[in-house]
Structure formats: C-alpha cells, structure tokens
Amino acid sequence: MKIKPMTIEELFKDKTTKAKEKTEILSKWIIDTSLPTDELIAFAETSKDPVKGTCIEAIEYATKHTSSLADETVFTFVTNTLTEKAPRIKWESAKVIGNTAHLFIENLDKAITNLLANTDHDGTVVRWSAAFALGEILKLKTKYNTTLLPTLESISEKEEKNSIKKIYLDAIKKTKK
C-alpha cells in the first residue's frame, strides 16, 4: 500500500510532527518508493539548511536499510553537499556515501576529495562521519587505496579523538588482510 498522505512541503509545514518523525516519514516514503529520491533532492536543493539536513538524514536512513535506493543522482547530490557550511549536512551526506560507496566504485574521486576536506573539521561528528565513509571506501579495496591508505594512516595518527581514530584503524586493518 503506497499512500503518501501529504506532500514534502506539507510535511515540513506541519508543526505537530516532530523533526525526528519527519525524518522517519520521509525515509519510509523513500523505502516504499512512494517518494522518488530525485523529487526529494529537488526539494532539498531549494530548502534552508535544517530542512535540507532532514532530507539528507532521511536518505541516510533509507540507504542504511537498502543501499540500492541510491542512484547516481543521490550519490552526486551527497558528494556535492559535503562542501556545504552546515555541519549536519556534511555529516549526513558522509553517512550516505558510507552506506552507498560500494555501488559507485568507478565514481569515488570527488567524494573522496570532499570527505578528506572534512577530516580536519572542528566538529567531531563531521570528522567521525568522514572517517566512517572513508573507511567504507578503503574496505572496498579499489584503485583508490594506493593513495587513500597512506593518507588515512597519516590522518589517523593526527586524530585526537579515539572514537574517530578507531574507525580509521579498523578499516586499515581490514584492508591489509
């Protein structure tokens, strides 16, 4: 049963629905395919940062559930939003990339570049999510590893937060097996 009771606009205007619920509703719509991801992206691109962050978080939740829900449009969108100013947009985008990188092995250059730029961000969550995505990419054992592996080894040595350092070290260990 694919009933989308309201539009994306109506959902965000609804003051009775909490932010977390909005994320859950959007991700359910994506998962049950009543909301095409390109429609959500088109909406997010013209939205203010908090709404855009919620849209990307919904994509993140949906792709954690079923990574194949992400197509080229989704991957390009989140790769580009890694460079935005708002930390939440950066970290949700990085998590989507971590969930879906295995689907886009031939198209990771820009994602890697943008993720690496976030590895020295002031925000712990931004660095954590960049580490998660880069670790997932490293575990794919692609052509990128010749430069990515030594880069991540170097970043892990400089990272002060043990929780983030552990993500890098776990990925590096899995790559060397």
Salt bridges, closest charged atoms under 4 A:
GLU39 OE2 - LYS4 NZ 3.26
GLU57 OE2 - LYS20 NZ 3.07
GLU57 OE1 - ARG88 NH2 2.62
GLU84 OE2 - LYS52 NZ 2.86
GLU92 OE1 - LYS95 NZ 3.65
GLU106 OE1 - LYS143 NZ 3.88
GLU136 OE2 - LYS139 NZ 2.86
GLU153 OE2 - LYS176 NZ 2.70
GLU159 OE1 - ARG127 NE 2.93
ASP170 OD2 - LYS166 NZ 3.01
